[in-house]
């Protein structure tokens, strides 16, 4: 009969030990035993508790404190202002403890505070941290009482802390968890760059065998020496104990020691992969050799896997070819900013997995542990990086701060099997001085020097993982010596910021020919889209939903079908906040395949159709559009994203035919009636039927004669639907003139796209109408000061100026059956952007 095994809690073990001691001693020693019992109860196991509630907060110049809970950011203004608050703020909290035990150590851990933090307890500064995306842990034992005031000052304006320049908002605040951790005096060292003192590696893995190595950092903060046994127990994914390995140690009072425990060979390992993300459990325990009492304990998950990047053949995991398929991910969600709870991070990874992704580039900074925990669980491979972006400044201490960021990232996330690559620079020459500047060569010299320093430190910290950098589309990165990393990532935007779509594959082919032994992947590629903009003839930088689809449908097959491209990370998973961005949606980089609220755009289903081969996928890609107009007809395009070979479409119960799919989509051009129609698509994939159904709305052309409004989006190839539900039709009624556009923010309106295109020079618009009285509304802009566009637009909008929107209404009487609007009708200094006509009599 199999015996049941009981786990005895530490304090119970201590009681049993003391009772055993009492049986073997005289009565005179009982008091000593009882004192030991009291101490043992105080010496309970390691305990970690969040202290996120009931903080007081104020910005530097605020007079009053407000109550907040953590996570928290003080930059909600970044959603509506380019000049969001960058400066100091303070948090404070009263922390009451039942007792402060002399045989415990107490630590305060802050998972992230952006970007510089100083911690004080009871009026005494106990430490600081420079870095907004990694954790830090402080020993606060000497400062604690039963009632304590904890104060944390933060500052998101520091220019000596990376990043100093980037295409994302520098959110300030304590936007991840804060913990109070209690440990025994002898414990795993948790002050090692914010890590927990345990480092698990897999120096040998193949399909037949594997070895797990566990490095532990220990510290004895007691006044007596310790004779210990370090135990490492490995449990398989099915719960079976695979191995238990032990090592004896001695620690003097105050001594720190590193100890490595390596398993024997694990035969026939269950490998970690996207299809089967098997996780082994590694329990590491410190035990007193004499009493057999457990002193400290840590539990981690690990995965057994190996990978290889081949410059010709591509990427393999566990010897199997894979194309790295995934997304970049920023971490904000309106209205919370980056102050998200763990569920939000896990949800995003699950959504990527649902699309068929197996890869994520965690851009451009380390993110929450919950994110990587979910990558481990779901089998999503990760590239994680530190935020060195745009250029390397000549700032004292900056390089040291960058190295600190790198070490913290690696040590804190070392145990995640999902991480296959560490990165440390992104587009680092983007805003570096040009050749005509005095600092041209010094900047490049210090950039290469920093890269070499970080590459060496990366390999020193973790020789088993891959090093990566993300370059912009310039061969200068190779030419000056930045091609020192294992794998190059290229951020390519042909057909969006520059050139034509076909330039993408041409550029990749040229790069592979020049550097045939250097593996590379596409670390960024993307196009913006605005749900209010739609076009039958989309073009680059019009921000129509249709052009984003066209762009993605071109790039993805190239990545998938080119062996020497390791894979790609689409930019971006979501539409995310960038306070300095302008374009069609100020404060937003809208290249996401999901909206910021995590609703999918239609094009998300293109990825799902291309990447999921285990289920049928079929999606009618008209959800991004509230309605079509008669101007789009008479044959309305109904696109279907699917992995089915053939699709049948029915409209109002009647089949309109079947189509073969190509590149995971097909388009039916359907003559549909005005109003709402029911449409359904049907396909078959691997013997399983798949269906999708929705409705589509067709708006007839406005009948001006009956008082309906006709609205024209002057100078634009796009229909634009305002928040009020007015659809401004693409420009088609003009004679002469030239269309122009920009991407600068428009003041005094929320309809930026409507005012970002115009017609200039000599032109006239002619509308055939019935005689009567009409209201004519003209939308115009006045160009003002330069708008200061981000360098990330790569020349797009370099001459943009802010615009001031105006609406002018006129009442005219028509007796000749025509309304004519000419360039001479527009006030000097203004540009015509929109026309609205309505008959009133």
VENLINMO-V368517 format. One record per backbone hydrogen bond with DSSP energy under -0.5 kcal/mol. CO is the residue of the C=O (numbers start at 1). NH is the residue of the N-H. If there is no record, write none. Layout:
co = <CO;CO>
nh = <NH;NH>
This chain:
co = <4;6;7;9;10;11;12;13;14;15;16;17;18;19;20;21;22;26;27;29;30;31;32;33;34;35;36;37;38;39;41;42;47;49;52;55;56;57;58;59;66;68;75;76;77;77;82;87;88;89;90;91;92;93;93;94;95;99;101;103;105;106;106;107;107;108;109;109;110;112;114;115;116;117;118;119;119;120;121;124;127;129;129;136;138;138;140;140;141;146;148;148;149;149;150;151;152;153;154;155;166;169;172;173;173;174;177;178;179;179;180;181;182;183;185;185;187;188;191;192;197;199;199;201;204;208;209;210;211;212;213;213;214;214;215;216;216;217;218;219;219;220;226;226;227;228;229;229;230;231;232;232;233;233;234;234;235;236;240;240;243;245;247;249;251;252;255;257;259;261;265;266;269;271;276;276;280;281;281;282;282;283;284;285;285;286;286;287;288;293;296;298;300;302;303;304;306;308;308;310;314;315;316;317;320;322;322;323;324;324;325;325;326;327;328;333;333;336;337;338;341;341;342;343;344;345;346;347;348;349;350;351;352;352;352;353;358;359;360;360;361;361;362;368;368;369;370;371;372;373;374;375;375;379;381;382;382;382;383;384;386;387;388;389;390;391;393;395;397;398;399;400;401;402;403;404;405;406;407;408;409;410;411;413;415;416;418;418;420;421;422;423;425;426;427;429;434;437;439;440;441;442;443;444;445;446;447;448;449;450;451;452;453;454;455;456;457;458;462;466;467;468;469;469;470;471;472;474;475;475;476;477;478;482;482;487;488;489;489;490;490;490;491;493;493;493;498;498;500;501;502;503;504;505;506;507;508;509;510;511;515;517;519;520;521;521;522;524;525;530;532;533;534;539;543;544;545;546;547;548;549;550;551;551;552;554;555;556;557;558;561;562;564;564;566;567;568;568;570;570;572;573;573;574;576;577;578;581;584;585;587;588;589;590;593;594;595;599;601;602;603;603;604;605;606;607;608;611;617;617;619;619;620;620;622;628;629;630;634;634;636;637;638;639;640;640;641;645;646;647;648;649;649;650;651;654;657;659;662;664;665;666;668;668;670;670;675;677;678;679;680;681;682;683;684;685;688;690;692;694;696;697;697;698;698;699;702;703;703;704;704;709;710;711;712;712;713;713;716;719;720;720;722;726;726;727;728;729;733;735;738;740;743;745;745;746;747;750;751;751;752;752;753;756;758;759;760;761;762;763;764;765;767;767;772;773;773;774;774;775;776;776;777;778;778;779;779;780;781;782;785;790;791;793;795;797;800;802;803;803;804;806;808;810;810;812;813;814;817;818;819;820;821;822;823;827;829;831;832;833;834;835;836;837;838>
nh = <6;8;9;13;14;15;16;17;18;19;20;21;22;23;24;24;25;29;30;33;34;35;36;37;38;39;40;41;42;43;44;44;182;180;70;68;92;66;90;62;57;55;78;79;80;81;84;156;60;154;58;152;56;95;150;96;148;101;104;185;183;140;141;109;181;138;111;179;136;176;173;131;155;129;153;126;127;151;124;121;119;117;131;110;108;140;143;144;144;97;95;150;122;151;93;120;91;118;89;116;168;171;74;114;175;72;111;51;109;181;49;107;47;105;187;221;219;190;193;195;217;201;215;213;211;268;206;266;204;263;201;215;216;261;199;218;259;189;257;187;221;254;228;251;289;249;231;287;247;285;234;245;235;283;242;243;281;239;236;242;234;232;230;228;226;255;220;218;216;214;267;210;271;278;273;278;302;235;283;284;300;233;298;231;287;295;296;229;292;288;286;284;282;280;305;272;318;310;316;314;310;322;308;320;317;315;324;325;326;568;358;359;570;361;573;336;337;339;333;340;344;345;346;347;348;349;350;351;352;353;354;355;355;356;357;356;381;327;362;383;329;363;385;371;372;373;374;375;376;377;378;379;380;381;360;384;420;421;362;423;388;389;426;391;431;393;395;398;401;402;403;404;405;406;407;408;409;410;411;412;413;414;414;416;417;419;382;420;466;384;468;386;470;390;430;432;437;440;443;444;445;446;447;448;449;450;451;452;453;454;455;456;457;458;459;460;461;462;465;422;487;424;471;489;427;491;474;477;478;479;480;482;481;484;485;469;521;471;491;492;523;524;473;496;497;498;495;496;503;504;506;507;508;509;510;511;512;513;514;515;518;519;488;566;490;523;569;492;571;533;721;545;719;542;530;548;549;550;551;552;553;554;554;555;556;558;559;560;561;562;563;565;520;566;324;522;326;570;328;572;593;593;594;576;589;169;581;587;753;588;578;590;576;529;601;575;598;595;604;605;606;607;608;609;610;611;612;613;643;644;621;641;622;623;625;699;632;633;636;672;670;639;668;621;642;666;619;661;684;659;682;656;657;680;654;651;649;647;665;642;662;640;638;670;636;672;698;696;652;694;650;692;648;690;645;688;685;683;681;679;677;628;699;675;700;630;704;706;708;707;839;711;837;729;714;835;716;731;731;534;722;728;725;722;728;729;720;713;766;764;760;758;583;747;803;749;805;752;754;755;755;756;756;742;740;832;738;763;737;823;735;821;769;819;814;840;841;776;812;838;778;810;836;780;808;833;834;806;831;804;802;793;794;796;798;800;787;784;747;805;782;780;778;776;812;774;815;772;769;820;767;822;765;825;826;830;783;781;759;714;779;712;777;710;775>
